[in-house]
């Protein structure tokens, strides 16, 4: 049957099988961690060169340095406005629903948060922003540091643009090289169902569905708020800029399922860049907005961080004033920018926020460890959706959106349905 060869169907089946295996054979499910991690490593293998080549080719083809600056400025302004909306929505819903009310912290299962608290103490936010400039370009590529690669790629693209016609052979070579890396990505993506199976089997096997019950109200609230953000806030933005959110989501469904299975938005980064270009956005806009958004446009993460903070206040019966909640928003607007830069970033940012406030017991983080993994998929999916919407918005505002290419993508998307 044709449907069995469809990547979306294969990944969906793999996720379901992963849940079953993790629940029925938890030990075997935990052993599948290596499968999921190996697949993510295969994706990471091509992320750095794809980002570099996409940005360099895009900027050199744009040719106008002022336009490059304008695109970057618009992207950062959009990120700040929309993530602030996400923070406010998270806090408002948490206050209305009160997911932490009535829970006894002594009866909830706790985990070890020592490493997150220590990391939060070590965080230097000035250093985070100065870290964007790499001291060693090769080290940045070796570590896969997206922001450092982005910074160097922009400079390289501008330097190549200055060469004029002399630089055209280099651009032509990079263009061919880019196609090679996307061909490699195409081969790797055939293994997506295996990677999704391994990631989901490990998650269920390690943490178990039973761990969700005590904190189910928080999970429902977070998922509901993210649903509200995507289908109300982002849908309004989509309508204002003249594109269909539903068609966009349908176009990136493989990437969304991949993130669901692997709990990593990084696994979908190269594919997302390719999809956004095929959707109609120009290469330079895609190259600048998507990688930058991975550090500065974390809509899902900011919703979770704001709701988790209010949740812990409710659990420990800390009555936060309006001024204190506005302080939380101000702190999270800064600290959330570092959430993607470090392992366990969400927890470290939450720990640093609670430390800065000195109102909610930082030990409360231990209550969230059991369900954090299950909410990481939702955070990553919303982050991914938000970055794609940002790319379309910036492309349309810069008249860098190819409508004919967009229509071709929609026809291509509908094709399997016509032939089924």
Buried (B, 14 or more C-beta within 10 A) or exposed (E): EEEEEBBBBBBBBBBEBBBBBBBEBBEEBBBBBEBBBEBBEBBBBBBBBBBBBBBBBBBBBBEEEEBBEBBBEBBBEBBBEBBBBBBBBBBBBBBEBBBBEEBEBEEBEBBEBEEBBEBBEEBEEEEBEEBBEBEEBEEBBEEBBBBBBBBBBBBBBBEBBEEEEEBEEBBEEBBEBBEEBBEBBEEBBEBBBBBBBBBBBBBBBBBBEEBBEBBEBBBEBBBEBBEBBBEEBBBEBBEEBEBEBEBBBBBBBBBBBBBBBBBBBBBBBBBBBBBBBBBBBBBBBBBBBBBBBBBBBBBBBBBBBBBBBBBBBBBBEBEBEEEBBEBBBEBBBBBBBBBBBBEBBBBBBBBBBBBBBEBBBBBBBBBBBBBBBBBBBBBBBBBBBBBBBBBBBBBBBBEBBBEEBBEBBBEEBEEEEEEE
